[in-house]
Structures are given as C-alpha cells and as structure tokens.
Amino acid sequence: MSTPFLPFALPEIGDDEIAEVVDTLKSGWVTTGPKAKRFEADFAAFLGDPALHCIAVNSATAGLHLALEGLGLGPGDEVITTTHTFTATAEVVRYLGADVKLVDIDPSTLNIDPAAVAAAITPRTRALMPVHYGGLAADMAAIHDIARAHDLHVVEDAAHALPTTHGGRLVGTLDSAATVFSFYANKTITTGEGGMLVTRDAALAQRARTMRLHGMSRDAFDRFTATVPSWYYEVVAPGFKYNLTDIAAAIGLHQLKKAHAFQQKRAAIAARYTEALAGLPVVTAPLPPAGERHAWHLYPLRLTDGVALGRDAFIERLYALGIGCSVHYIPLHLQPYWRDRYQLKAADFPHSQHAYERMLSLPIYTRMTDADVERVVEAVRTVLAAA
Ligand SMILES: *Cc1c(COP(=O)(O)O)cnc(C)c1O
C-alpha cells in the first residue's frame, strides 16, 4: 500500500508554540510562573466572563479532584455521573472516599440522561458530574433544574468541550459550581498534559489554588503585618502537586488563540462525514441543536443492527486500509473495578451498552487534509459494502 497509515489523532503544534517554549526554557523560569498566570488570564478572557476564576492544573483529572475536594465531598457522599465516559471522571470521587452512582445515556446524544439522573438521586447524593461527550453539550438546563430541586453541586467534565456552547453560552460560563477542561495530547487544544478548573465561587477557587500546591498558603500571614516576606508560607492542609508548568502553559497560550479556528476545521470534517455517510447502515454522530457549537473532539459512528460484521472486525478492516480508529468508551460498568465495586450489570445500562457494542470513533483532527478525510469516507464505504 502506497498511502501512509492515518493515525487516529495527532496534535497540531506550530512555530509559535515552539518559540514560546524555547523562550520559557531560556527565561530561567520553567515551572509555574508568569506564563501559567497569563494562560489563566487568557483563558478567562477566552470564556469572556470577568467573574470567572481560572486555575491551571497539570491535568483535568487533577482539576476534577480539586473541584470535588473544594466542595467538601467525602465518605458517605454520592456523586452521579455517566457510565459512558473515561474512568478519570469517576475515579476522583473515589480519591475522596465518596461513592459513584453511574447512570445510562440518552442514545440520541450519547450524553448522560437527565431522567436517569433524577431516578438515581438518594439522600446521600451531593453532586452531579455531566460529561459533554465528544464535545456535544449535555442537557445542562435539565441537569441544573435537577440540581436546584435537590440542592446538589454540578461539576462539569468539559474535557472534550472547548469550545462548546449550551443555550448560546460557552461551556465554562454556565451555572455550575465548577467546570474542568483537559489539555491532554489528543484533546481539542493541548499542552501535552494539562487542565483548567473554572469556577465563579471565590472560596472554591482559593481552596483549589492552595490544594494545587501542597496546601501552602501565604494568606494567613498578614493579619498583623502589612507585607509577607517572600520566603514565608503556611501549610494549611495536606495538599497535592497539581500545578501546571510554564513550559506547558507556553504551549497553551498559543493553542488557545487557535481554539476557534481548530473547532471550525473539526466541524468541517464532521460535516463531511455526516454528509458522505448518510444513507449507509450507520448512525452518524449526534448533531448539536441549531445555533449551538459542538467542539467535535470525537466523531462517534455506530453500525446499525443490520450490519452483520461486528464492530471489532470493522475496526480491523479499517486498520488494514490504513485508517486508525478508536472506541469511546468501554463503559465504566464493564470495567472490573467499577463493575465489581458496585455490582453493575450491562442490562442496567442498555443504551450505553448498545452504543458501545456498535460504535467506533473516526479520526477528526486539524492536521487531516481533505484527502485524508476522503480516504476515511472511502474506507468506511468499502468496509460497509463488504459487511
Ligand atoms: C481526557 C479526559 C479526562 C482526563 O483528562 P486528563 O487531562 O488526561 O486528566 C477526563 N474526562 C474525560 C471525559 C476525558 O476524555
């Protein structure tokens, strides 16, 4: 075969990012410092709401952990989230000794089903963690209604959702306690590893800033003195090591400037897939409501029940044609840890289970050329024709 293998995902790192990293390396300040601070300010400006606190961290997992810790989650508490997600969403709940209540998805969006959330609430429920699956906003209006009615916190796992809108507002500016973005290598913008915790709650922000770096605080000193010596700090809690380095932030500063252009590129690829695969025995990716923006981190394709060829064989045949695909996700209810801890059965999550068995994620990233996109379309058609 003359054409090279098309990977499932690739980051797009430009000369601006490289120059900024080199500048950081030469500056003498490589860990958290002026660039991380600028990245936080730029992120708030990107979201367009001056009331937002943005806290740069070394992963979205760290950000989710800090958000729940800052809200006081602990043993005896329950957090409801979707089974159709990456384990990071749920594992942070267990870090705090709280329990996870997994619920099914709405098959028309692949997002958490608000009716299933409402049905899962118990007197122990403290928080809801929707995930904007693939970059399509979850039904936040319904989720916030449920949260208000039961006095629950909402923490959005927005790892896929930069930039995504709900009700015309960017995810990150909705009425949740906290929203967390990921800058992992394959996400819509990347810093290699990194994340951003966003909140309007000043107390939560302060707690997260302290816990992000060993539980160290300089705020306690100056009750009686005007100035804090540069060497002084107090340890107020056993914190974590979750700070984002300036090397990573240097990449993020330039990725963020390209976030809207990146989204347009991915949306164009998604539109081409949806158009080109219409009429074939597949369910194309769920689309956003009119006027809303979808970040298009993922393009999930589902084989209809009439396709005899299984999903695993389908992926193998695409691979043989030089196309890398993936599956998002193996639902948590099938993972040994979650399954065994909560005695979960696939039959309790019929929509997630059915989607999982029939789904694959097609490549969708900014470095794909038009010819790459056509290659994927042709390969899917070829495999379906023989299925
Ligand atoms: C990638 C991802 C995370 C974790 O992000 P990291 O930055 O790698 O910690 C969390 N939730 C979802 C849904 C993700 O896809």
The ligand as a Tripos MOL2 file, in Angstrom:
@<TRIPOS>MOLECULE
LIG
   15    15     1     0     0
SMALL
NO_CHARGES

@<TRIPOS>ATOM
      1 C1         -9.2590   13.1030   28.7910 C.3       1 LIG1
      2 C2        -10.4060   13.0140   29.7280 C.ar      1 LIG1
      3 C3        -10.2730   13.2570   31.1020 C.ar      1 LIG1
      4 C4         -8.9580   13.4110   31.7680 C.3       1 LIG1
      5 O1         -8.1790   14.4170   31.2600 O.3       1 LIG1
      6 P1         -6.6420   14.4780   31.6960 P.3       1 LIG1
      7 O2         -6.2660   15.8930   31.3490 O.co2     1 LIG1
      8 O3         -5.9070   13.4560   30.8980 O.co2     1 LIG1
      9 O4         -6.5800   14.2240   33.1570 O.co2     1 LIG1
     10 C5        -11.4000   13.2820   31.8900 C.ar      1 LIG1
     11 N1        -12.6100   13.0360   31.3690 N.ar      1 LIG1
     12 C6        -12.7890   12.7660   30.0600 C.ar      1 LIG1
     13 C7        -14.1640   12.5220   29.5530 C.3       1 LIG1
     14 C8        -11.6870   12.7240   29.2130 C.ar      1 LIG1
     15 O5        -11.8530   12.4190   27.9210 O.3       1 LIG1
@<TRIPOS>BOND
     1     1     2 1
     2     2     3 ar
     3     2    14 ar
     4     3     4 1
     5     3    10 ar
     6     4     5 1
     7     5     6 1
     8     6     7 2
     9     6     8 1
    10     6     9 1
    11    10    11 ar
    12    11    12 ar
    13    12    13 1
    14    12    14 ar
    15    14    15 1
@<TRIPOS>SUBSTRUCTURE
     1 LIG1         1 GROUP 0 **** ****
